[in-house]
Amino acid sequence: MDAGDAPGTCRLYEAALKARPGEQEFIIGIGWALCRAGKQNEALPWLERAVAKDPNNSSGLSDYGWGLTELGRFDEAQKALEKAVQLAPAAYNLPANNLKRLRQLRKKAQP
């Protein structure tokens, strides 16, 4: 999917979601596309829905944590990202990378 075309990507995921209601990856995909487009406030409800549906999905938790990070909600983000790191398969680095970026941003934000 092309993160540069968030509306188009969201339309594709929404159409897929109509065909397969409740599909976790499509819900996460909509949230991910909106986050990538800088629309974290729109993304967060999708990502919250994904995490509520499967609180042990490392991909959903990682994207949710990054959305929270982008909104400056560092404490919530850290909890989600730490859980994502614990649940992620060894070859899946995204949650660990997002947690590392959160810690860097948090350091910069401290006076």
Residue, then its C-alpha position, 0 to 999 in steps of 0.5 A: m500500500d502507498a502511504g503517500d496516498a492515505p485516502g486511496t489506501c484507506r478506501l482499499y482497506e475499507a472495501a476489503l473490510k466490507a468484504r471481510p468484516g472484522e478482519q484485524e489486518f484491514i483495521i490496522g491497515i486503515g489506522w496505519a495509513l492514517c498515521r503515515a499521513g499525519k492524521q493520528n487523531e483519525a487513526l487512533p480510533w481504528l488502532e484502538r479498535a484493533v487493540a481491543k479486538d486482539p490485545n496480543n497483536s504486536s503489529g496493532l500494538s506497535d502502530y497504536g503505540w506509534g500513533l500515541t507517540e505522535l500525539g505526545r502521549f508518551d506514557e500510554a505509547q510506552k506501555a503499548l510499545e513495550k507490550a508489542v516488543q514482548l509479543a513480537p516474533a524475533a524477526y519483527n523489529l518494528p515494535a522495538n524500533n518504535l520503542k527506541r524512537l519513542r525513547q529518543l523523542r522523550k529525551k528531546a522533550q525533557p527540559 
